[in-house]
Protein backbone atom coordinates (compact mmCIF):
# COMPACT_ATOMS: atom_id res chain seq x y z
CA UNK A 1 0.00 0.00 0.00
CA UNK A 2 1.78 3.10 -1.25
CA UNK A 3 -0.79 5.88 -0.80
CA UNK A 4 1.02 7.72 2.00
CA UNK A 5 3.59 10.40 1.27
CA UNK A 6 5.00 10.74 4.82
CA UNK A 7 5.62 8.61 7.91
CA UNK A 8 2.74 6.48 9.21
CA UNK A 9 1.95 7.19 12.87
CA UNK A 10 -0.97 4.86 13.59
CA UNK A 11 -2.72 1.76 12.33
CA UNK A 12 -5.95 -0.06 13.15
CA UNK A 13 -7.76 -3.08 11.71
CA UNK A 14 -11.51 -3.51 11.49
CA UNK A 15 -13.24 -6.26 13.53
CA UNK A 16 -12.98 -8.75 10.65
CA UNK A 17 -9.29 -8.10 9.98
CA UNK A 18 -10.03 -7.49 6.30
CA UNK A 19 -9.57 -3.71 6.36
CA UNK A 20 -6.89 -1.49 7.81
CA UNK A 21 -6.77 2.26 8.49
CA UNK A 22 -3.48 4.15 8.66
CA UNK A 23 -2.78 7.77 9.52
CA UNK A 24 0.33 9.79 8.78
CA UNK A 25 2.24 12.81 10.05
CA UNK A 26 2.21 16.11 8.17
CA UNK A 27 0.61 19.50 7.87
CA UNK A 28 -2.34 18.02 5.96
CA UNK A 29 -2.11 14.28 6.70
CA UNK A 30 -3.74 11.42 4.84
CA UNK A 31 -6.02 8.85 6.44
CA UNK A 32 -6.08 5.75 4.25
CA UNK A 33 -8.33 2.73 4.48
CA UNK A 34 -7.20 -0.32 2.58
CA UNK A 35 -7.83 -4.01 2.02
CA UNK A 36 -5.31 -6.16 3.91
CA UNK A 37 -5.37 -8.92 1.29
CA UNK A 38 -5.12 -6.93 -1.95
CA UNK A 39 -3.37 -3.84 -0.49
CA UNK A 40 -5.81 -1.72 -2.51
CA UNK A 41 -6.62 1.70 -1.04
CA UNK A 42 -10.41 1.88 -0.69
CA UNK A 43 -10.73 5.38 0.80
CA UNK A 44 -8.37 8.29 1.35
CA UNK A 45 -9.17 11.44 3.34
CA UNK A 46 -7.07 14.58 3.73
CA UNK A 47 -9.28 16.89 5.78
CA UNK A 48 -10.12 18.12 8.40
CA UNK A 49 -7.27 16.97 10.68
CA UNK A 50 -3.95 18.82 10.73
CA UNK A 51 -0.35 18.29 11.88
CA UNK A 52 -0.72 14.52 11.78
CA UNK A 53 -3.05 11.74 12.78
CA UNK A 54 -2.00 10.29 16.11
CA UNK A 55 -4.64 7.59 16.53
CA UNK A 56 -7.26 5.77 14.51
CA UNK A 57 -9.94 3.17 15.31
CA UNK A 58 -12.84 1.35 13.66
CA UNK A 59 -16.32 1.17 15.18
CA UNK A 60 -17.45 -2.23 16.45
CA UNK A 61 -19.39 -2.85 13.22
CA UNK A 62 -16.51 -1.64 11.01
CA UNK A 63 -18.67 0.96 9.26
CA UNK A 64 -17.05 4.04 10.83
CA UNK A 65 -13.47 5.16 11.37
CA UNK A 66 -12.51 7.74 13.97
CA UNK A 67 -9.18 9.58 13.92
CA UNK A 68 -7.60 12.14 16.23
CA UNK A 69 -5.29 14.89 15.09
CA UNK A 70 -2.10 16.33 16.50
CA UNK A 71 -3.36 19.94 16.44
CA UNK A 72 -3.56 22.03 19.63
CA UNK A 73 -7.23 21.08 20.16
CA UNK A 74 -6.67 17.35 19.57
CA UNK A 75 -9.51 17.39 17.03
CA UNK A 76 -11.31 14.22 16.04
CA UNK A 77 -12.99 13.25 12.80
CA UNK A 78 -15.42 10.44 12.09
CA UNK A 79 -15.69 8.96 8.62
CA UNK A 80 -18.46 6.71 7.25
CA UNK A 81 -16.07 5.08 4.83
CA UNK A 82 -18.09 2.18 3.40
Phi, psi and omega in degrees: 000114188241031183281336182282149177240014176208181184296139176276129182258333185211159183209141175216150174248151178286170183302333180274342184083001182279331184239150181228144174241135178229143178235147185240168174277161175137162181302317176231082189285155175269142165247121182243139175240128187218160179278127184287342179271315184266345184066015179281132176284123183262334179206145180216125182238142180246335183242160008258001185287150181228161177069359179129159176248115186267340177206153182212146179206150174266151171290167184296335177265357178078002183280331184242152173233132176246141180223147176243142184265169181262013179289172183299331181268358182052051183301153174237155176222142179242130183240129171269090193275338184280000000 
